[in-house]
Amino acid sequence: MATVRLDVTTEAALNQLSARRGQTRSEVIRDAITRLADEGGQTRSAYERLRAFEGIVDSGGLQLSTQTGKRFREILEKKRDARRPG
């Protein structure tokens, strides 16, 4: 058995996680330790963590991942133009 001291912010986060997941605080802590141990102490990038979700959404042939920079610029330009007095 171990005792852990937590700062106020970490304890609040633990309480929120516990309530949201319907688990005891101890279960949340054990799950977190297990996940860290499974990672082997290596920090994975956001890309690596999200890699399992690649290709799970079908855009219906819209090819949403192409020319994203151009599309983003067009969205920003529309917003800018809408704010300008006519």
N, CA, C and O atoms as a GROMACS GRO file, in nm:
protein
  344
    1MET      N    1   0.084  -0.117   0.000
    1MET     CA    2   0.000   0.000   0.000
    1MET      C    3   0.089   0.124   0.000
    1MET      O    4   0.195   0.126   0.062
    2ALA      N    5   0.043   0.226  -0.070
    2ALA     CA    6   0.120   0.350  -0.080
    2ALA      C    7   0.031   0.468  -0.045
    2ALA      O    8  -0.091   0.463  -0.060
    3THR      N    9   0.093   0.571   0.002
    3THR     CA   10   0.023   0.696   0.030
    3THR      C   11   0.080   0.801  -0.062
    3THR      O   12   0.202   0.810  -0.080
    4VAL      N   13  -0.007   0.882  -0.121
    4VAL     CA   14   0.037   0.984  -0.215
    4VAL      C   15  -0.016   1.119  -0.170
    4VAL      O   16  -0.133   1.132  -0.134
    5ARG      N   17   0.069   1.218  -0.171
    5ARG     CA   18   0.026   1.354  -0.138
    5ARG      C   19   0.003   1.429  -0.269
    5ARG      O   20   0.087   1.425  -0.359
    6LEU      N   21  -0.110   1.496  -0.277
    6LEU     CA   22  -0.146   1.568  -0.399
    6LEU      C   23  -0.165   1.716  -0.369
    6LEU      O   24  -0.213   1.754  -0.262
    7ASP      N   25  -0.125   1.798  -0.464
    7ASP     CA   26  -0.156   1.940  -0.449
    7ASP      C   27  -0.304   1.961  -0.478
    7ASP      O   28  -0.371   1.870  -0.527
    8VAL      N   29  -0.355   2.077  -0.447
    8VAL     CA   30  -0.498   2.105  -0.458
    8VAL      C   31  -0.549   2.085  -0.600
    8VAL      O   32  -0.655   2.027  -0.620
    9THR      N   33  -0.474   2.131  -0.698
    9THR     CA   34  -0.516   2.121  -0.838
    9THR      C   35  -0.524   1.975  -0.884
    9THR      O   36  -0.620   1.935  -0.949
   10THR      N   37  -0.423   1.898  -0.849
   10THR     CA   38  -0.421   1.756  -0.887
   10THR      C   39  -0.533   1.680  -0.818
   10THR      O   40  -0.596   1.593  -0.878
   11GLU      N   41  -0.558   1.712  -0.692
   11GLU     CA   42  -0.665   1.644  -0.620
   11GLU      C   43  -0.802   1.677  -0.680
   11GLU      O   44  -0.889   1.590  -0.688
   12ALA      N   45  -0.820   1.802  -0.722
   12ALA     CA   46  -0.946   1.840  -0.786
   12ALA      C   47  -0.964   1.764  -0.917
   12ALA      O   48  -1.073   1.719  -0.949
   13ALA      N   49  -0.854   1.751  -0.994
   13ALA     CA   50  -0.860   1.677  -1.120
   13ALA      C   51  -0.892   1.530  -1.094
   13ALA      O   52  -0.970   1.469  -1.167
   14LEU      N   53  -0.833   1.474  -0.990
   14LEU     CA   54  -0.860   1.335  -0.953
   14LEU      C   55  -1.007   1.317  -0.915
   14LEU      O   56  -1.070   1.220  -0.956
   15ASN      N   57  -1.060   1.409  -0.838
   15ASN     CA   58  -1.200   1.402  -0.798
   15ASN      C   59  -1.293   1.410  -0.920
   15ASN      O   60  -1.392   1.337  -0.928
   16GLN      N   61  -1.261   1.498  -1.013
   16GLN     CA   62  -1.343   1.512  -1.135
   16GLN      C   63  -1.337   1.385  -1.218
   16GLN      O   64  -1.439   1.336  -1.265
   17LEU      N   65  -1.217   1.332  -1.237
   17LEU     CA   66  -1.202   1.208  -1.313
   17LEU      C   67  -1.279   1.093  -1.248
   17LEU      O   68  -1.346   1.015  -1.315
   18SER      N   69  -1.268   1.085  -1.117
   18SER     CA   70  -1.336   0.980  -1.043
   18SER      C   71  -1.487   0.988  -1.063
   18SER      O   72  -1.552   0.886  -1.088
   19ALA      N   73  -1.542   1.107  -1.051
   19ALA     CA   74  -1.687   1.125  -1.068
   19ALA      C   75  -1.729   1.097  -1.212
   19ALA      O   76  -1.829   1.030  -1.236
   20ARG      N   77  -1.653   1.148  -1.307
   20ARG     CA   78  -1.687   1.132  -1.449
   20ARG      C   79  -1.682   0.986  -1.492
   20ARG      O   80  -1.766   0.940  -1.570
   21ARG      N   81  -1.583   0.913  -1.441
   21ARG     CA   82  -1.565   0.773  -1.482
   21ARG      C   83  -1.643   0.675  -1.395
   21ARG      O   84  -1.650   0.556  -1.427
   22GLY      N   85  -1.701   0.725  -1.286
   22GLY     CA   86  -1.774   0.636  -1.197
   22GLY      C   87  -1.683   0.536  -1.127
   22GLY      O   88  -1.721   0.422  -1.102
   23GLN      N   89  -1.562   0.580  -1.097
   23GLN     CA   90  -1.463   0.496  -1.032
   23GLN      C   91  -1.421   0.561  -0.901
   23GLN      O   92  -1.439   0.681  -0.881
   24THR      N   93  -1.364   0.480  -0.813
   24THR     CA   94  -1.306   0.537  -0.692
   24THR      C   95  -1.178   0.610  -0.730
   24THR      O   96  -1.123   0.589  -0.839
   25ARG      N   97  -1.132   0.694  -0.640
   25ARG     CA   98  -1.006   0.765  -0.664
   25ARG      C   99  -0.892   0.665  -0.680
   25ARG      O  100  -0.803   0.684  -0.763
   26SER      N  101  -0.894   0.561  -0.601
   26SER     CA  102  -0.788   0.458  -0.610
   26SER      C  103  -0.789   0.390  -0.746
   26SER      O  104  -0.683   0.364  -0.803
   27GLU      N  105  -0.908   0.360  -0.799
   27GLU     CA  106  -0.917   0.295  -0.931
   27GLU      C  107  -0.860   0.386  -1.039
   27GLU      O  108  -0.791   0.339  -1.130
   28VAL      N  109  -0.890   0.515  -1.032
   28VAL     CA  110  -0.837   0.610  -1.131
   28VAL      C  111  -0.685   0.614  -1.124
   28VAL      O  112  -0.618   0.613  -1.227
   29ILE      N  113  -0.632   0.617  -1.004
   29ILE     CA  114  -0.485   0.620  -0.987
   29ILE      C  115  -0.423   0.492  -1.039
   29ILE      O  116  -0.322   0.496  -1.108
   30ARG      N  117  -0.483   0.376  -1.006
   30ARG     CA  118  -0.429   0.248  -1.056
   30ARG      C  119  -0.432   0.243  -1.209
   30ARG      O  120  -0.336   0.198  -1.271
   31ASP      N  121  -0.542   0.289  -1.269
   31ASP     CA  122  -0.552   0.291  -1.416
   31ASP      C  123  -0.443   0.378  -1.476
   31ASP      O  124  -0.380   0.342  -1.576
   32ALA      N  125  -0.420   0.495  -1.416
   32ALA     CA  126  -0.319   0.587  -1.468
   32ALA      C  127  -0.180   0.525  -1.460
   32ALA      O  128  -0.100   0.536  -1.553
   33ILE      N  129  -0.150   0.460  -1.349
   33ILE     CA  130  -0.019   0.396  -1.333
   33ILE      C  131  -0.002   0.282  -1.433
   33ILE      O  132   0.105   0.266  -1.491
   34THR      N  133  -0.108   0.204  -1.453
   34THR     CA  134  -0.102   0.094  -1.550
   34THR      C  135  -0.076   0.147  -1.690
   34THR      O  136   0.006   0.091  -1.764
   35ARG      N  137  -0.144   0.254  -1.727
   35ARG     CA  138  -0.123   0.312  -1.861
   35ARG      C  139   0.019   0.363  -1.877
   35ARG      O  140   0.082   0.340  -1.981
   36LEU      N  141   0.070   0.430  -1.777
   36LEU     CA  142   0.208   0.479  -1.784
   36LEU      C  143   0.306   0.363  -1.795
   36LEU      O  144   0.404   0.370  -1.870
   37ALA      N  145   0.282   0.258  -1.720
   37ALA     CA  146   0.370   0.140  -1.725
   37ALA      C  147   0.364   0.074  -1.862
   37ALA      O  148   0.466   0.028  -1.913
   38ASP      N  149   0.245   0.068  -1.922
   38ASP     CA  150   0.230   0.008  -2.055
   38ASP      C  151   0.306   0.086  -2.161
   38ASP      O  152   0.352   0.029  -2.260
   39GLU      N  153   0.317   0.216  -2.142
   39GLU     CA  154   0.390   0.299  -2.238
   39GLU      C  155   0.541   0.281  -2.224
   39GLU      O  156   0.617   0.328  -2.309
   40GLY      N  157   0.584   0.214  -2.120
   40GLY     CA  158   0.726   0.189  -2.101
   40GLY      C  159   0.804   0.314  -2.066
   40GLY      O  160   0.925   0.320  -2.088
   41GLY      N  161   0.736   0.414  -2.013
   41GLY     CA  162   0.804   0.537  -1.977
   41GLY      C  163   0.831   0.629  -2.094
   41GLY      O  164   0.892   0.735  -2.077
   42GLN      N  165   0.787   0.589  -2.213
   42GLN     CA  166   0.811   0.672  -2.331
   42GLN      C  167   0.692   0.763  -2.355
   42GLN      O  168   0.577   0.720  -2.348
   43THR      N  169   0.719   0.887  -2.382
   43THR     CA  170   0.615   0.983  -2.413
   43THR      C  171   0.583   0.973  -2.562
   43THR      O  172   0.672   0.985  -2.646
   44ARG      N  173   0.457   0.953  -2.592
   44ARG     CA  174   0.417   0.945  -2.732
   44ARG      C  175   0.365   1.081  -2.778
   44ARG      O  176   0.305   1.154  -2.700
   45SER      N  177   0.389   1.112  -2.903
   45SER     CA  178   0.340   1.238  -2.957
   45SER      C  179   0.189   1.231  -2.974
   45SER      O  180   0.130   1.123  -2.968
   46ALA      N  181   0.128   1.346  -2.993
   46ALA     CA  182  -0.017   1.350  -3.016
   46ALA      C  183  -0.053   1.268  -3.138
   46ALA      O  184  -0.154   1.199  -3.140
   47TYR      N  185   0.030   1.275  -3.241
   47TYR     CA  186   0.006   1.197  -3.362
   47TYR      C  187   0.004   1.048  -3.331
   47TYR      O  188  -0.084   0.976  -3.377
   48GLU      N  189   0.100   1.002  -3.253
   48GLU     CA  190   0.106   0.859  -3.220
   48GLU      C  191  -0.014   0.815  -3.138
   48GLU      O  192  -0.065   0.705  -3.156
   49ARG      N  193  -0.061   0.902  -3.046
   49ARG     CA  194  -0.176   0.867  -2.963
   49ARG      C  195  -0.304   0.863  -3.045
   49ARG      O  196  -0.395   0.785  -3.014
   50LEU      N  197  -0.313   0.945  -3.148
   50LEU     CA  198  -0.435   0.951  -3.229
   50LEU      C  199  -0.430   0.862  -3.352
   50LEU      O  200  -0.528   0.851  -3.426
   51ARG      N  201  -0.318   0.798  -3.375
   51ARG     CA  202  -0.299   0.716  -3.494
   51ARG      C  203  -0.406   0.607  -3.510
   51ARG      O  204  -0.445   0.574  -3.622
   52ALA      N  205  -0.453   0.552  -3.399
   52ALA     CA  206  -0.556   0.447  -3.405
   52ALA      C  207  -0.687   0.498  -3.465
   52ALA      O  208  -0.771   0.419  -3.508
   53PHE      N  209  -0.705   0.629  -3.468
   53PHE     CA  210  -0.830   0.685  -3.519
   53PHE      C  211  -0.822   0.726  -3.666
   53PHE      O  212  -0.921   0.774  -3.722
   54GLU      N  213  -0.707   0.708  -3.728
   54GLU     CA  214  -0.691   0.743  -3.870
   54GLU      C  215  -0.786   0.662  -3.955
   54GLU      O  216  -0.799   0.541  -3.939
   55GLY      N  217  -0.854   0.730  -4.046
   55GLY     CA  218  -0.935   0.661  -4.146
   55GLY      C  219  -1.064   0.602  -4.095
   55GLY      O  220  -1.124   0.521  -4.165
   56ILE      N  221  -1.110   0.639  -3.976
   56ILE     CA  222  -1.234   0.580  -3.926
   56ILE      C  223  -1.357   0.662  -3.963
   56ILE      O  224  -1.470   0.619  -3.938
   57VAL      N  225  -1.336   0.779  -4.021
   57VAL     CA  226  -1.449   0.863  -4.061
   57VAL      C  227  -1.454   0.868  -4.213
   57VAL      O  228  -1.354   0.894  -4.280
   58ASP      N  229  -1.571   0.843  -4.267
   58ASP     CA  230  -1.590   0.849  -4.412
   58ASP      C  231  -1.650   0.984  -4.446
   58ASP      O  232  -1.757   1.019  -4.396
   59SER      N  233  -1.583   1.058  -4.532
   59SER     CA  234  -1.631   1.191  -4.569
   59SER      C  235  -1.729   1.186  -4.686
   59SER      O  236  -1.772   1.289  -4.736
   60GLY      N  237  -1.763   1.067  -4.729
   60GLY     CA  238  -1.854   1.055  -4.842
   60GLY      C  239  -1.791   1.096  -4.974
   60GLY      O  240  -1.860   1.144  -5.064
   61GLY      N  241  -1.660   1.078  -4.983
   61GLY     CA  242  -1.590   1.113  -5.107
   61GLY      C  243  -1.552   1.259  -5.119
   61GLY      O  244  -1.509   1.302  -5.226
   62LEU      N  245  -1.566   1.337  -5.014
   62LEU     CA  246  -1.536   1.480  -5.020
   62LEU      C  247  -1.387   1.512  -5.016
   62LEU      O  248  -1.348   1.626  -5.042
   63GLN      N  249  -1.304   1.415  -4.984
   63GLN     CA  250  -1.158   1.433  -4.976
   63GLN      C  251  -1.122   1.555  -4.891
   63GLN      O  252  -1.052   1.646  -4.935
   64LEU      N  253  -1.172   1.553  -4.769
   64LEU     CA  254  -1.157   1.668  -4.680
   64LEU      C  255  -1.012   1.696  -4.641
   64LEU      O  256  -0.981   1.807  -4.599
   65SER      N  257  -0.925   1.599  -4.656
   65SER     CA  258  -0.786   1.621  -4.614
   65SER      C  259  -0.702   1.688  -4.722
   65SER      O  260  -0.586   1.720  -4.697
   66THR      N  261  -0.757   1.709  -4.839
   66THR     CA  262  -0.681   1.773  -4.946
   66THR      C  263  -0.704   1.922  -4.943
   66THR      O  264  -0.814   1.969  -4.917
   67GLN      N  265  -0.600   1.995  -4.970
   67GLN     CA  266  -0.604   2.142  -4.977
   67GLN      C  267  -0.664   2.205  -4.852
   67GLN      O  268  -0.740   2.301  -4.861
   68THR      N  269  -0.628   2.152  -4.736
   68THR     CA  270  -0.684   2.206  -4.612
   68THR      C  271  -0.640   2.350  -4.587
   68THR      O  272  -0.717   2.430  -4.536
   69GLY      N  273  -0.517   2.382  -4.623
   69GLY     CA  274  -0.469   2.519  -4.606
   69GLY      C  275  -0.552   2.618  -4.687
   69GLY      O  276  -0.589   2.724  -4.637
   70LYS      N  277  -0.581   2.582  -4.809
   70LYS     CA  278  -0.662   2.668  -4.896
   70LYS      C  279  -0.802   2.683  -4.839
   70LYS      O  280  -0.856   2.794  -4.834
   71ARG      N  281  -0.860   2.574  -4.795
   71ARG     CA  282  -0.996   2.580  -4.740
   71ARG      C  283  -1.000   2.663  -4.612
   71ARG      O  284  -1.093   2.741  -4.592
   72PHE      N  285  -0.901   2.647  -4.527
   72PHE     CA  286  -0.895   2.724  -4.404
   72PHE      C  287  -0.884   2.873  -4.434
   72PHE      O  288  -0.952   2.955  -4.372
   73ARG      N  289  -0.799   2.909  -4.531
   73ARG     CA  290  -0.785   3.049  -4.570
   73ARG      C  291  -0.918   3.105  -4.621
   73ARG      O  292  -0.954   3.218  -4.589
   74GLU      N  293  -0.990   3.026  -4.700
   74GLU     CA  294  -1.119   3.070  -4.752
   74GLU      C  295  -1.220   3.096  -4.639
   74GLU      O  296  -1.296   3.193  -4.644
   75ILE      N  297  -1.219   3.010  -4.540
   75ILE     CA  298  -1.309   3.028  -4.425
   75ILE      C  299  -1.274   3.157  -4.351
   75ILE      O  300  -1.363   3.234  -4.316
   76LEU      N  301  -1.145   3.179  -4.328
   76LEU     CA  302  -1.103   3.301  -4.258
   76LEU      C  303  -1.138   3.426  -4.339
   76LEU      O  304  -1.178   3.527  -4.282
   77GLU      N  305  -1.122   3.418  -4.470
   77GLU     CA  306  -1.155   3.533  -4.555
   77GLU      C  307  -1.304   3.564  -4.550
   77GLU      O  308  -1.343   3.681  -4.547
   78LYS      N  309  -1.389   3.460  -4.549
   78LYS     CA  310  -1.533   3.482  -4.539
   78LYS      C  311  -1.570   3.548  -4.408
   78LYS      O  312  -1.653   3.639  -4.404
   79LYS      N  313  -1.509   3.502  -4.300
   79LYS     CA  314  -1.536   3.562  -4.168
   79LYS      C  315  -1.491   3.707  -4.166
   79LYS      O  316  -1.562   3.793  -4.114
   80ARG      N  317  -1.373   3.734  -4.222
   80ARG     CA  318  -1.322   3.870  -4.227
   80ARG      C  319  -1.414   3.960  -4.307
   80ARG      O  320  -1.446   4.072  -4.265
   81ASP      N  321  -1.457   3.912  -4.424
   81ASP     CA  322  -1.544   3.991  -4.510
   81ASP      C  323  -1.680   4.016  -4.445
   81ASP      O  324  -1.740   4.122  -4.465
   82ALA      N  325  -1.728   3.920  -4.367
   82ALA     CA  326  -1.858   3.937  -4.302
   82ALA      C  327  -1.850   4.043  -4.192
   82ALA      O  328  -1.952   4.106  -4.161
   83ARG      N  329  -1.734   4.066  -4.135
   83ARG     CA  330  -1.718   4.166  -4.028
   83ARG      C  331  -1.697   4.305  -4.084
   83ARG      O  332  -1.717   4.404  -4.013
   84ARG      N  333  -1.659   4.315  -4.207
   84ARG     CA  334  -1.633   4.448  -4.266
   84ARG      C  335  -1.765   4.520  -4.293
   84ARG      O  336  -1.861   4.460  -4.341
   85PRO      N  337  -1.767   4.648  -4.262
   85PRO     CA  338  -1.889   4.724  -4.293
   85PRO      C  339  -1.909   4.734  -4.444
   85PRO      O  340  -1.814   4.756  -4.519
   86GLY      N  341  -2.033   4.716  -4.484
   86GLY     CA  342  -2.063   4.713  -4.627
   86GLY      C  343  -2.085   4.845  -4.682
   86GLY      O  344  -2.112   4.858  -4.801
   0.00000   0.00000   0.00000
